[in-house]
Amino acid sequence: MSSFRAEIRYRVLPLPRVQREAEKLLNPQQLAEGIALAKRLRYYPDAPDLKIEPCGEGMELRLESKALNQQGWLRAMFYTHDASKTIYIVDLFWKKTNRISVADLHRTNHRIRQLKALLSAGGDPWKSGE
């Protein structure tokens, strides 16, 4: 990590569905490494060492480290809710290629639209059953 010091701007929270998926997708070492990388999103958009790109209605974080690159590339898709200063991790998956598929994009966009609707209605993602 660079010596660049930025102030923490956001909370980073995975949706309950993503927490369950992560426990199935990753071994304990990979899970710990993935969480450490995702926590660096707290400094978004001032996180120059993270690989972040727009992707559909959200953003794509390429989680890359020696501990993670055993099956391909791990991708975390997230949505930034500026009103609450929260970044929601909405999807997590492995890619054998360095390209997001149409199915991945549709699934992520669907989850983001559901999250936006829930948040605009004053709902809580942890009480919604998702």
N, C-alpha and C positions, 0 to 999 in steps of 0.2 A: 504494500500500500504506500502511496506517495506521502510526502510530508505535508501535503495540502490539508489544511484544517478548515472545515466548513462547519457552520452551526447546524444542529439537528433541526430539520424542518417538518418531518412527517413521522407518524407512527406507521409501522409496517405490520400488517396483519393478514395471515392467510385465511381464506374462508374455511369453514369447518370441512367442507367436501375436499378441499385441497390438503388439509391436514391429514385426513384419512388416506387420501391417495398417496401422499408423500411417504407415509409409514409402510405402504405396500411396495412402492417403487424403489425405495432407497434402503441400503443397509445402514446401520447406526452411524458409521463413519461418514458416509455420503450425506446423510440427513444433517449431521452436525455441520459439515462443510457448507451445505446448501443454505442452512439457516444463517450461518455467519456471513455468507455472500449477500443473501437477501436483506439482512439487517443494514447493510451499507446503503440501501435505498433510502434510509432516513435522511440522507443528505441530498436527495434528488432535488433539483437537477444538477447540483454541484458534486457529482460523483464521477470524475473523469476516468477513473480506472475501471468502471463498470461498462459493459457492452450493452447499451440500451438503444432500441430503435422503435419507432412507431410501428404498430401492427394492428390493422383493423381499427376497432374502437378503443383499443388500449395500447399498451406498450409491451415490448418483448425484452426480457432480461436474459442474456446468454450467461448461464452459470458455468464457468469454466475453471477447472483446477485439476491438478493431478489426481486428487481423490475422486473426482466426479467423472472424468473422461474415460471411463472404463467401458461404457456401452454406446458411446456416441456423445451427443451434445444434450445437456439438460437445459430445458427452456422453462422459464417462469413468465407467465403473462400477467400483467397487472393493470389496475385501474386506479387513477389518482383522483381522490375526492377532495378537492381544494377547500371546500367549506369546512370540513372537519379535520383537515390536515392529516388525512389518512391515506395510505397506499394499501389497496386490497390486492393480494395475490389471488387471482381468479382461476388459474390453471397451471399445471405443472406436468411436463411430459418429456420423454426422451425422443431425440431425433437421430436417426442413422445418417441422415444427410443434413446439410447446413441450411435447409429450406423448410419453411412452415407450409404444411399442406392446407388445401382448401377446407378439409374437414376440421383441422385444428383451429383454423380461423373462424369458421362458423360456430364451433363449440364455444370458443372464447368470447366472440361477439354476443352470443346468446346469454352467457353468464353475466357479461357486463351490462346488457340491457336489463336483465332481471335485477341485478344489484342496484342499478340506477333507479329503477322503479321502486324498489324496496326503500332505498334511502330517501327518495323524494316524498314518499308516503310516511316518513318518520319511523320506518321499521328498523329492526335490529337484525343484522345478518346471522347472529348466533341464536336467535329465537325462531328463525324462519324454517328450520329443518333442512336447509341447504347446507 
